[in-house]
Amino acid sequence: MRGADPRVVLGLHRSRHERGLLKEALELGVTALDTSANYLGFRSHETLAKVAGDLLAEFTISTKVGFFPGGEHSLDPVRLLQAVEGTVRDLGREPDVVLLHNPEHTLGSVHEAHAVLAQACGVLVDATAQGLCQGWGISVWDTTALAGIGDVPRPDVLMVRAGLFVGVGDLEASERLMKRWRPVSVWGMSPFGGVRGAGGWGEFEPLAFLRDGQGSQQQAAFRAAFHLPAVDAMAVGTDAPEHLRELTEALEFTVDGGVVKEYRKLLRALRQPV
């Protein structure tokens, strides 16, 4: 059994929530789960409690609120608080972190977006103070949509897209949010951009990012994602224990910082008009 490594967070988006995978995760030292109120058709929390109730004490759990049945997204304070309370009820325990889920869905269509976001953050700050969770944060898919948003209460976690499939605009927008909001910790997500299997990389060679040149393309892309942008942990979804094992083994590899710098220079150059 490997020692716990906080750098890998098992994401449950599109997961079947199988007990066997959770047991394997613990064996591999993956002791953090990331889910959301709307995952598994709004049944993720209660399914976790039913399938793995006795295992959940061995995990830290982050979850998200903001999406509601019917595909509706809302930052209404009353609904957000009810969602947090429902999370505690359905999980049978307080989550370690509750994140605002893709607030850009609502903020792009409302006036006074900063005030709306600050109020929503305040709900989670209060929920933390009330003991409904141990910390709070914000999960943003499209960081460019929040370019005009000012300061918010300092979040414990900021979750953003990371990896070789993140465009330079999103990458730099994420870094601006990191600088502006000063989160205690930054997590990446979607490190493979939906690409599955070695054949999905085409002519691109992720192994160029590894200093020792070892490992698979998936492992190299996973390790590089920790630097694009710089994050403390990576949420990655899988239902395959062997894939999870491959990713935990990749943590031993070293990324060539010089290659990352050259890659970023190339991204910026490609953005410039001819």
N, C-alpha and C positions, 0 to 999 in steps of 0.2 A: 504493500500500500504506500503510495507516494504521500509526502507531506503536503499539507494544504498550500495552494498557490493562488493568491487573490487576483492574479493577472488574467485568469480565464473565468468568464461568467457564462454559464450555460443558459442561452436564450431559449424560451419556449414558444416563440412565434412559429406557428405551423407545426408545432410538436404534437405527438400523440400522448404526451405526458405519461410515458410508461415507467413503471417502477424499476424495471431492469436497468434502464438508462440512468436513472438517478443513483442506483446502487453502484453502477460502474463509474459514474462521475466521482463519487466519494472515494472509490478505490484509486482513482487517478489524481486525487487531490483537488478536484474541482468542487468547491464547497459554496459556490454562489449561484443562485438561480435568478433569472430575470423573466418576469412575465408581465401581464397587463390585465386589467379588468375585462377587456374585450376579447382576449385570446380564447381560442377553443369555443367560439360562439358564446362568449360571456360565461363560460363554465370553468375557466382555468383555475380559479382559486378553490372552488369547491371540489374540483377533480383532484387537485394536489392534496387537499386535506384527506380525501377518501383513499386515494391510491398510495400515498406516501406519508400519511400522517405521522407515523412513528419515526420517519427519517427526517422530517422537516426541521427538527431541532438541531440537526447537524449542518444545516444550510443557513446562510444569510439569504434573505429574499428581498429583491427589489421588484416593485410593480408600478403600474402607471394608471392614472385616471384622466379622463377628458373625453373619451368616446363613450357613447351611450347607445342602447338598442335602437335599431332603425337606421344606423349609420350616422346618427347625429353627433356633432362635436360641440361641446359647450365648456366655457370657463366660468359659468355661473357659480358663485361661491357656495350657495346652498347645495347645489347638485354635487359639486366637488366634495364637500364635506360628507354628504350622504354616501358617496362612492368610497371614500376612505373608510367610513364606518362599516360599510358593506364588505369591504376587503377583510377587515379584522374579523368580522363575523364568519365569512365564508372560509377563510384560511384557518380559523381557530387559533390565531395568534397575531400579534402585531408584526407587520412587515418591517424590515430593517430600513428600507428606503421607499418612499413614494415619490414618483416623478410626474410632473405635468406632461401629458402625452401629446406631442406635436401641437403645441399652442398656436403655431402659425396657421393652422386650419381655421381658427376663429379670428385671430388678430388681423388677418389680411382683409377682413370684411367689416371691421368695426372702427368707429372713430375713437380717438383717445386710446390707441392700442397699448401704449405704455402703462396707462392707468389701469386698464383691464388686466394686463399681465401682472402688474404689481399686486393687485387685489387677489388674483388667483394664487400667486406665490404666498401671500399673507395667510391664505387658508391653510396651506401646507406647513407654514411656519407655526401656526397655532396648533395644528394637528400634532406636530412634533412635540410642542410644549405640553399638550394634553396627554401624551403617552400613547397616541394612536399609531405612531411609527417612531423610529429612532432617528430618522433623518429624512431630508426631502431634496428634490432636485428637479431638473428640467430635461426632457428628452426631445431633441429637435432633429427632424429629418432634413428640412430645407432651411439651413442657417442663413441663406441670403435673404429670406423673407423677413428676418428680424433685424436687418441692417439699421433701421431707424429707431430701434428700441433702446431706451436708456438703461440706467442702473436698476437693478432689482435687489432684494435682500440676497446676501451671499448664499448660494446653494451649496449643499453638501456634495452634490453630484451634477455634472453636466454631461449628457450623453449625446454624441454626434456621430455622423457617418465617418468612417475611416477606411483608408486603404487605397489601392491602386486604381479603383474605379471612381474615386471622388475627384471631380474636376477642380481646377485651380480656384475658380470663384467660390465654390463651397468650402474648399480647404481654407482659404484666407478668411472667409466669413466666420468659420468656426473659430479660428484663432483670434479674431477680433472679439467674439463673444467671450472666449476664455479670458482674454485680457480685461474686458470690461466688467464681467461678472465675478471674476476671481473665485471660481468654484474650489472647494476643498480637494475634489478629485474629478478627473475627466475620464470618461469611459468612451470607447469606440464601439461601433456596431456595424453590421453588414460588411465585414472585411472582404468578402468575395464578390460583392455586388450582384449576387444572384447566379454567378457562374459556378457550375458544378462539374467536377471531373477535369482531368488534365487536358482534354480536347478543347475545352472552352477558352483556353488562353491564346489560341491561334499562334502567331509568330512571336508573341510577347514572351519574354523569359524572366519570370520573377526571381529565379535563382541568382541573377546578377546582383541582387540586393544583399545576399548573404556573404559575409567575409570569408567563411571557410568553404563555401561552394558545395556544401552537403545538403541533404534533404530533398524533399519533393517540391514541385511547383506550388502546391497548396500550402506547404509549410513555409516556404519563402514568402509567399504573398501574405500569409497570416502574420509573420514576424515583421514584415515591412509596414503593415497596417498600423502597428504601434507607433510609427514615426510620421504618419500622414493623416491627421496631425499627431503631435506627441500626446499619447494617452497613457493612463495608469493601468487600465484594464480593458479587456475586449469581450463584448457580449457576442457570442456566436451560436447559431442554432444548428442542431443536428439531432437526428434520432438514431444515428449509427455509433455505437460505442467505439468501433475501430477508427472512425473519423475523429472522435473526441480524443482518443489516445494519440493519434498522429499530431494533433494540434498541441497537446500538452508536451509532447516530445520536442516540438519545434521551439519551445521556450528556451532550450539549451543553445540554440544557434544565435550567432551575433550578426547584427545588421551593420553593413558598411555605411557609416555616416556620410562619407564622401559621395557615395552613389546616390543617397537620398538627396543631398544638396544639388547634385547635377540633374537629378530627375525633376526637382522643383524648378530649377532654372529652365529646363526644357519646357515644362508646363507653362511657365510665364511667357516664354518666347513664342509658343504656339498660339497663345492668346492674342499676341500683338498683331494688328492688321498689317498686311503686306503692302 
